[in-house]
Amino acid sequence: MAPDSNGLQTRIERMCTERGLKMTGQRRVIARVLSEAHDHPDVEELYRRASRLDSRISVATVYRTVRLLEENGILERRDFGGGRARYEATEEGDHYHLIDVESGQVVEFTHADHAELLRRITAELGFELVSHRLELFARRLPDVPEEQTGQTAQTQQKGRSRP
């Protein structure tokens, strides 16, 4: 199920306000583009989408806004290979990324046992887990259909596969 784009846009705008950032019309457009994204766009793709909604938005404005949102913890930068940073809105809760090294497709998923295992490992090493990130780089098995990917009993695919 895809995230509720209006709820995500509202959350992005709320986070901006809570951090003292002025919500300009152009930032609202960028928040809208991010909330409607079913992928992890790079800045150039954000610009293309935002400029379709508001032709007055410049690529420099998108770069500045992305940097500002990232610095304030509203956006997260992801590096899935391919030489370009991609972005997604900061989310509450755990989710992970599986990146198909051949197609570049990004599959978001959750796994109930993963976070607990990490907490146990960090506790055994004398630490408290405060954050974690998991990015798996993989190649699809030739005999597994695409629709079966991520559909095991313990692993739940989150949202959509994102090219």
Solvent accessible surface area in square Angstrom, and as a share of the most:
residue,aa,sasa,rsa
1,M,208,0.93
2,A,29,0.23
3,P,57,0.36
4,D,101,0.52
5,S,37,0.24
6,N,112,0.57
7,G,35,0.33
8,L,24,0.12
9,Q,37,0.17
10,T,82,0.48
11,R,42,0.15
12,I,1,0.00
13,E,35,0.16
14,R,114,0.41
15,M,20,0.09
16,C,1,0.01
17,T,93,0.54
18,E,117,0.52
19,R,100,0.36
20,G,69,0.66
21,L,27,0.14
22,K,152,0.64
23,M,26,0.12
24,T,47,0.27
25,G,50,0.48
26,Q,54,0.24
27,R,56,0.20
28,R,106,0.39
29,V,25,0.15
30,I,1,0.01
31,A,1,0.01
32,R,101,0.37
33,V,7,0.04
34,L,9,0.04
35,S,3,0.02
36,E,79,0.35
37,A,12,0.09
38,H,67,0.30
39,D,25,0.13
40,H,2,0.01
41,P,5,0.03
42,D,15,0.08
43,V,13,0.08
44,E,71,0.32
45,E,36,0.16
46,L,1,0.00
47,Y,64,0.24
48,R,113,0.41
49,R,55,0.20
50,A,1,0.00
51,S,29,0.19
52,R,177,0.64
53,L,78,0.39
54,D,16,0.09
55,S,102,0.66
56,R,192,0.70
57,I,4,0.02
58,S,49,0.32
59,V,57,0.33
60,A,48,0.37
61,T,20,0.12
62,V,0,0.00
63,Y,100,0.38
64,R,129,0.47
65,T,6,0.03
66,V,3,0.02
67,R,132,0.48
68,L,44,0.22
69,L,3,0.02
70,E,51,0.23
71,E,122,0.55
72,N,41,0.21
73,G,34,0.32
74,I,0,0.00
75,L,3,0.02
76,E,46,0.21
77,R,120,0.44
78,R,15,0.05
79,D,92,0.47
80,F,11,0.04
81,G,38,0.37
82,G,81,0.78
83,G,82,0.79
84,R,114,0.41
85,A,27,0.21
86,R,14,0.05
87,Y,9,0.04
88,E,10,0.04
89,A,9,0.07
90,T,31,0.18
91,E,50,0.22
92,E,145,0.65
93,G,66,0.63
94,D,64,0.33
95,H,23,0.10
96,Y,3,0.01
97,H,2,0.01
98,L,45,0.22
99,I,5,0.02
100,D,14,0.07
101,V,73,0.42
102,E,123,0.55
103,S,82,0.53
104,G,28,0.27
105,Q,22,0.10
106,V,0,0.00
107,V,6,0.04
108,E,1,0.00
109,F,16,0.07
110,T,39,0.23
111,H,44,0.20
112,A,90,0.70
113,D,75,0.39
114,H,33,0.15
115,A,8,0.07
116,E,90,0.40
117,L,76,0.38
118,L,43,0.22
119,R,116,0.42
120,R,127,0.46
121,I,71,0.36
122,T,30,0.17
123,A,66,0.51
124,E,133,0.60
125,L,126,0.63
126,G,65,0.62
127,F,145,0.61
128,E,147,0.66
129,L,41,0.21
130,V,137,0.79
131,S,85,0.55
132,H,51,0.23
133,R,145,0.53
134,L,41,0.20
135,E,44,0.20
136,L,71,0.35
137,F,107,0.44
138,A,37,0.29
139,R,154,0.56
140,R,77,0.28
141,L,116,0.58
142,P,136,0.86
143,D,122,0.63
144,V,38,0.22
145,P,64,0.40
146,E,103,0.46
147,E,139,0.63
148,Q,103,0.46
149,T,31,0.18
150,G,22,0.21
151,Q,106,0.47
152,T,93,0.54
153,A,111,0.86
154,Q,116,0.52
155,T,25,0.15
156,Q,132,0.59
157,Q,49,0.22
158,K,65,0.27
159,G,16,0.16
160,R,121,0.44
161,S,38,0.25
162,R,13,0.05
163,P,112,0.71
